[in-house]
Amino acid sequence: MARGQVSRTEEDRSRRTEILQTAASLIASSGLRTSLQEIADACGILPGSLYHHFESKEAILVGLLQRYHAALDQIAQRTLDTLDRPDARSPFDRIADLGAQIAGCAVDHRAALQMSFYEGPSSNPTLIELTRQRPTAILEAMFQTLRAARWAGYLRADIDLHLLADRITQTMLHVGLDVIRHNAAADQVARLFCRILLEGIATATHSDAALDASPAFLTADAVVRTWSEDQDDSKATHIRAVARAEFGRRGYESTTIRDIAAAAGLGTGSVYRVIGSKEELLASIMQSFGEKVAVGWTDVLRSESSPIEKLDALSWINTNMLDRFGDEFRIQLAWMRQSPPDTPNPGWLFGKRVRQMKALLAKGIRSGEIAIESPSDEMLARCMIGVAWIPENILGEIGTRASLIHLRDTTLRGVVARAD
């Protein structure tokens, strides 16, 4: 190949990389509503020049997801290549270092991470496949790292390592959600998450029977029993149910009233007349969800229980919320990005939950029930809120009760092998 051709190829590759990086930044902050015109403007080129490198917006999205999965695969391969070599690091440090690399990748590829939560409005089979693709290589790398830690005597023999690997990996990927990471460095958040998930925060051992009998847990369970789906068969209820599913599946930004009307078997005008705008529809869906969360948190925090018991009860509230109202949770997850949708903080009042969590943790630390090394109270509160929700696929696989016990192991008791 002639030198000029090589130079042109390198120039094209460089420009493609620049476009992908620019698109990633815009989508991470503005979501999938980002247009090709906006991407071209940010790159300082005309849309026609952009089409020279990518035939469509979907082609850009495919490129972003391919880069994200390739980066995770590279981390996985490096980890697996070094597992059998002598390593002076402690088992915790080996797990935490891998977690930090995953977290850093999630932050670097926030746009692709967001796309992995939803199907997206696409008929492109490659894009759909990439959106649904599980990070199998990094899950295997985490599993093998945990298995080496068990061989070293660090982890309990009764812990399901595949389950734990999935839990840790997904928690690290959620560091890419800026509302969890906030202003902290990704590696700091990753290490704190690992400290919580592996060692727990409780200074004493709490049995399942004792936690089940606590006033906080009984209060939480009573709240859960009051939840019920809408029983009436009105048109408004039908539209809200369909909209929940569409928002949860596609994401709020990518779902239109036309999509909802088609899924509901109604005309677009009928939906507007019954519900109003998309923003009003979202607000009506999330108001009920937010009220249920608020009642659960308020009643648990008012109960006559210890901080550890209250944290456990809040996990039961969260687990049942995800089990019963998964669509609303996914809508909420869409808000937990760098830039929220048009309707700010729908339903969950995240700032208030952070303040409540900080107060609860501070009380537990003062009483000696909780001990955890953390760079800041703010980071600890945000991380504890993050680990109080079990990943949806795990919940679907093992059910609510087993999920609660897993949460107790990975947030309160810890999964490390302790001397008797």
C-alpha positions in Angstrom: 0.0 0.0 0.0 1.3 3.4 -0.9 2.4 5.8 1.9 -0.4 8.2 1.0 -3.0 5.4 1.3 -1.6 4.4 4.7 -1.7 8.0 5.9 -5.4 8.3 4.7 -6.3 5.1 6.5 -4.7 6.3 9.7 -6.4 9.7 9.4 -9.8 8.0 8.9 -9.2 5.7 11.9 -8.3 8.7 14.0 -11.4 10.6 12.9 -13.6 7.6 13.6 -12.2 7.4 17.1 -12.7 11.1 17.6 -16.4 10.8 16.5 -17.0 7.9 18.8 -15.4 9.7 21.8 -17.4 12.8 21.1 -20.6 10.8 20.7 -19.9 8.9 23.9 -19.5 12.1 25.9 -22.7 13.6 24.5 -24.8 10.5 25.0 -23.5 10.0 28.5 -24.7 13.5 29.4 -27.8 13.9 27.2 -28.9 10.3 26.6 -29.9 8.6 23.3 -31.9 11.6 22.2 -28.5 13.0 21.1 -28.8 13.7 17.3 -26.3 13.2 14.5 -26.3 17.0 14.0 -25.3 17.5 17.6 -22.5 15.0 17.2 -21.3 16.6 14.0 -21.4 20.0 15.6 -19.4 18.9 18.6 -16.8 17.3 16.3 -16.6 20.5 14.2 -17.6 18.8 11.0 -20.6 18.8 8.7 -23.1 16.0 8.9 -22.1 14.9 5.4 -18.6 14.4 6.6 -19.8 12.3 9.5 -21.7 10.0 7.1 -18.4 9.3 5.4 -17.3 7.5 8.6 -20.7 6.2 10.0 -23.7 5.5 7.8 -26.2 6.2 10.6 -26.6 7.0 14.3 -27.1 3.3 14.9 -23.7 2.6 13.4 -22.2 5.0 16.0 -24.0 3.2 18.8 -22.7 -0.2 17.5 -19.2 1.3 17.6 -19.6 2.5 21.1 -20.9 -0.9 22.4 -18.1 -2.8 20.5 -15.5 -0.6 22.2 -17.1 -1.1 25.6 -17.2 -4.9 25.3 -13.7 -5.0 23.8 -12.4 -3.0 26.8 -14.0 -5.3 29.3 -12.7 -8.4 27.4 -9.1 -6.9 27.5 -9.4 -6.5 31.3 -10.6 -10.1 31.6 -7.8 -11.5 29.5 -5.1 -9.6 31.4 -6.6 -10.9 34.6 -6.8 -14.5 33.5 -3.2 -14.4 32.1 -1.8 -13.4 35.5 -3.8 -15.5 37.9 -1.3 -18.4 37.9 1.7 -16.1 38.4 3.2 -15.3 41.8 1.4 -12.3 43.3 2.4 -10.4 46.4 -1.1 -8.8 46.7 -3.6 -9.9 49.3 -6.7 -11.7 48.1 -8.7 -8.6 48.9 -6.4 -6.4 46.8 -6.5 -8.8 43.8 -10.3 -8.7 43.9 -10.5 -4.9 44.5 -7.9 -4.2 41.8 -10.0 -6.1 39.2 -13.1 -4.3 40.5 -11.4 -0.9 40.1 -10.5 -1.8 36.5 -14.1 -2.7 35.7 -15.3 0.5 37.4 -12.9 2.6 35.4 -14.1 0.9 32.2 -17.7 1.7 33.2 -16.9 5.3 33.7 -14.9 5.6 30.4 -17.8 3.9 28.5 -20.8 5.4 30.3 -22.8 5.9 27.1 -22.5 2.2 26.2 -23.2 1.2 29.8 -26.5 3.2 29.6 -27.4 1.5 26.4 -26.9 -1.9 27.9 -29.8 -1.3 30.3 -32.4 -1.0 27.5 -33.4 -2.5 24.2 -33.4 0.8 22.4 -35.5 1.8 19.4 -33.7 -0.3 16.8 -34.3 -3.0 14.3 -30.6 -3.4 13.8 -29.8 -7.0 14.8 -26.1 -6.2 15.6 -27.1 -3.3 17.9 -29.8 -5.4 19.6 -27.4 -8.2 20.2 -24.7 -5.9 21.6 -27.2 -4.3 23.9 -28.2 -7.6 25.3 -24.7 -9.1 25.5 -23.6 -10.2 28.9 -20.0 -9.5 29.9 -19.2 -13.2 30.1 -15.4 -12.8 29.9 -15.2 -10.3 32.8 -17.6 -12.5 34.8 -15.3 -15.5 34.3 -12.3 -13.4 35.3 -14.0 -12.3 38.5 -15.1 -15.8 39.3 -11.6 -17.2 38.8 -10.2 -14.4 41.0 -12.7 -15.2 43.7 -11.9 -18.9 43.4 -8.2 -18.1 43.9 -9.2 -16.1 47.0 -11.1 -19.1 48.4 -8.1 -21.4 47.8 -6.1 -18.9 49.8 -8.5 -19.2 52.7 -10.0 -15.7 52.3 -13.6 -16.6 51.4 -16.2 -18.8 53.1 -16.6 -22.3 51.6 -20.5 -22.0 51.5 -20.6 -18.9 49.3 -21.8 -19.4 45.7 -18.9 -17.9 43.8 -20.7 -17.6 40.5 -23.4 -15.6 42.2 -20.8 -13.4 44.0 -18.9 -12.8 40.8 -22.0 -11.6 39.1 -23.0 -9.4 42.1 -19.5 -7.8 42.4 -19.1 -7.3 38.6 -22.5 -5.6 38.2 -21.8 -3.4 41.3 -18.6 -2.3 39.7 -20.3 -1.5 36.4 -22.8 0.7 38.3 -19.9 2.9 39.3 -20.4 4.3 35.8 -23.6 5.9 37.1 -22.4 9.3 38.2 -25.1 9.6 40.9 -23.5 6.7 42.7 -19.8 7.7 42.1 -20.7 11.4 42.6 -17.4 13.4 42.7 -15.2 10.5 43.9 -12.5 8.6 41.9 -13.8 5.4 40.4 -11.0 3.3 42.0 -11.9 4.7 45.5 -15.6 3.8 45.0 -14.7 0.3 43.7 -12.5 -0.4 46.7 -15.2 0.7 49.1 -17.8 -1.4 47.3 -15.5 -4.4 47.6 -14.9 -3.7 51.3 -18.6 -3.8 51.9 -19.5 -6.7 49.7 -16.6 -8.9 50.9 -16.2 -8.0 54.6 -19.6 -6.6 55.5 -20.1 -3.6 57.8 -21.5 -5.3 60.9 -19.1 -5.8 63.9 -21.2 -8.7 65.2 -22.7 -11.7 63.6 -26.4 -11.5 63.0 -28.3 -14.7 62.2 -31.2 -14.9 59.7 -33.6 -15.9 62.5 -32.6 -12.8 64.6 -32.9 -10.4 61.7 -36.3 -11.9 60.7 -37.6 -11.3 64.2 -36.5 -7.7 64.4 -39.1 -4.9 64.7 -37.7 -3.2 61.6 -38.0 -6.4 59.5 -41.5 -7.1 60.7 -42.4 -3.5 59.9 -40.9 -3.8 56.4 -42.7 -7.0 55.8 -46.0 -5.5 56.9 -45.5 -2.6 54.4 -44.7 -5.0 51.6 -48.0 -6.9 52.3 -50.0 -3.7 51.7 -48.7 -3.3 48.1 -51.1 -4.3 45.4 -51.4 -3.7 41.7 -54.2 -1.5 40.4 -57.3 -3.6 40.3 -59.6 -1.4 38.2 -59.8 -2.0 34.4 -60.1 1.6 33.4 -58.4 2.9 30.2 -56.1 5.1 32.3 -54.9 2.1 34.3 -54.3 0.1 31.2 -52.3 2.9 29.6 -50.1 3.3 32.7 -49.4 -0.4 32.8 -48.3 -0.4 29.2 -46.3 2.7 29.6 -44.4 1.3 32.6 -43.4 -1.7 30.5 -42.4 0.4 27.5 -40.4 2.9 29.6 -38.7 0.1 31.5 -37.9 -1.8 28.3 -36.9 1.0 26.0 -35.9 3.7 28.5 -37.9 6.9 29.0 -36.1 9.0 26.5 -36.5 6.5 23.6 -40.2 5.8 24.2 -42.8 8.0 22.5 -46.5 8.4 23.1 -46.9 6.7 19.7 -45.0 3.7 21.0 -47.2 3.5 24.0 -50.4 3.9 22.0 -49.4 1.1 19.6 -48.5 -1.2 22.5 -51.8 -0.4 24.2 -53.9 -0.9 21.1 -55.1 2.7 21.1 -54.8 5.8 19.0 -52.2 8.4 19.9 -55.0 11.0 20.4 -56.8 8.7 22.9 -53.6 8.4 25.0 -53.1 12.2 25.1 -56.8 12.7 26.1 -56.7 10.2 28.9 -53.2 10.8 30.3 -51.8 14.0 28.8 -48.1 14.4 27.9 -45.3 11.9 28.2 -43.9 13.8 31.2 -47.3 13.7 32.9 -47.6 10.0 32.3 -44.1 9.4 33.8 -45.0 11.5 36.8 -48.2 9.6 37.4 -46.4 6.2 37.2 -43.5 7.3 39.4 -45.6 9.0 42.0 -47.2 5.7 43.2 -43.7 4.1 43.2 -42.2 6.9 45.1 -45.0 6.9 47.7 -44.5 3.1 48.3 -40.7 3.6 48.8 -41.3 6.6 51.1 -43.7 4.7 53.3 -41.3 1.7 53.5 -38.3 3.8 54.4 -40.2 6.0 56.9 -41.8 3.2 58.8 -38.5 1.2 59.0 -36.5 4.2 60.2 -39.1 4.9 62.9 -39.0 1.3 64.2 -37.4 0.4 67.5 -34.5 -1.4 66.0 -30.7 -1.2 65.7 -29.1 0.4 62.7 -28.0 -3.0 61.3 -31.6 -4.3 61.7 -32.9 -1.2 59.9 -30.4 -1.6 57.0 -31.5 -5.2 56.7 -35.2 -4.2 56.6 -34.5 -1.6 54.0 -33.0 -4.3 51.8 -36.2 -6.3 52.2 -38.2 -3.2 51.1 -35.9 -2.8 48.1 -35.9 -6.4 47.1 -39.7 -6.6 47.0 -39.9 -3.2 45.2 -37.7 -4.6 42.5 -39.6 -7.9 42.4 -43.0 -6.2 42.2 -42.2 -2.9 40.4 -39.2 -3.8 38.1 -40.3 -1.4 35.4 -40.4 1.5 37.8 -37.0 0.6 39.0 -35.6 0.6 35.5 -37.2 4.0 34.9 -35.5 5.2 38.1 -32.2 3.7 36.9 -32.5 5.9 33.8 -32.5 8.9 36.0 -29.4 7.7 37.8 -27.1 9.0 35.1 -25.0 12.2 34.8 -27.9 14.0 33.2 -31.5 13.2 34.3 -34.6 13.1 32.0 -36.8 16.1 31.6 -38.7 15.2 34.7 -36.1 15.5 37.5 -35.6 12.7 40.0 -38.9 10.9 39.3 -40.3 9.3 42.4 -37.4 8.3 44.6 -36.0 11.5 46.1 -32.4 10.3 46.0 -31.0 13.2 47.9 -33.3 12.6 50.8 -32.4 8.9 50.8 -28.7 9.8 51.0 -29.3 12.0 54.0 -31.3 9.3 55.7 -28.6 6.7 55.0 -25.8 9.0 56.3 -27.7 9.5 59.6 -28.4 5.8 60.0 -24.8 4.8 59.3 -23.4 7.5 61.6 -25.6 6.2 64.5 -24.4 2.7 63.9 -20.7 3.8 63.8 -21.1 5.7 67.0 -22.7 2.7 68.8 -20.0 0.4 67.5 -22.4 -1.8 65.5 -20.9 -0.7 62.2 -17.2 -0.5 61.3 -16.0 0.2 57.8 -13.1 2.2 56.3 -14.4 4.9 54.0 -12.9 8.1 52.5 -16.1 10.0 53.4 -19.5 9.7 54.9 -21.0 10.8 51.6 -19.3 8.0 49.6 -20.3 5.4 52.2 -23.9 6.4 52.1 -24.1 6.3 48.3 -22.4 3.0 48.2 -24.7 1.5 50.8 -27.7 2.6 48.9 -26.1 1.0 45.8 -25.5 -2.4 47.4 -29.0 -2.4 49.0 -30.4 -3.3 45.6 -29.7 -6.7 44.3 -29.2 -7.0 40.5 -32.5 -7.9 38.7 -31.2 -11.0 37.0 -30.0 -12.4 40.3 -33.4 -11.7 41.9 -35.2 -13.4 39.0 -32.9 -16.4 39.3 -33.0 -17.1 43.0 -36.1 -15.3 44.3 -36.8 -12.8 47.0 -35.9 -14.8 50.1 -32.6 -16.1 48.8 -31.8 -12.6 47.5 -32.3 -11.2 51.0 -29.9 -13.8 52.5 -27.4 -12.9 49.8 -27.8 -9.2 50.6 -27.2 -10.0 54.3 -24.0 -11.9 53.5 -22.7 -9.2 51.1 -23.5 -6.1 53.1 -23.8 -7.0 56.8 -22.0 -10.3 57.7 -19.5 -10.4 54.9 -18.3 -13.4 52.9 -14.8 -13.7 54.2 -13.7 -16.7 56.3 -13.3 -15.6 59.9 -11.5 -17.3 62.7 -13.8 -18.8 65.3 
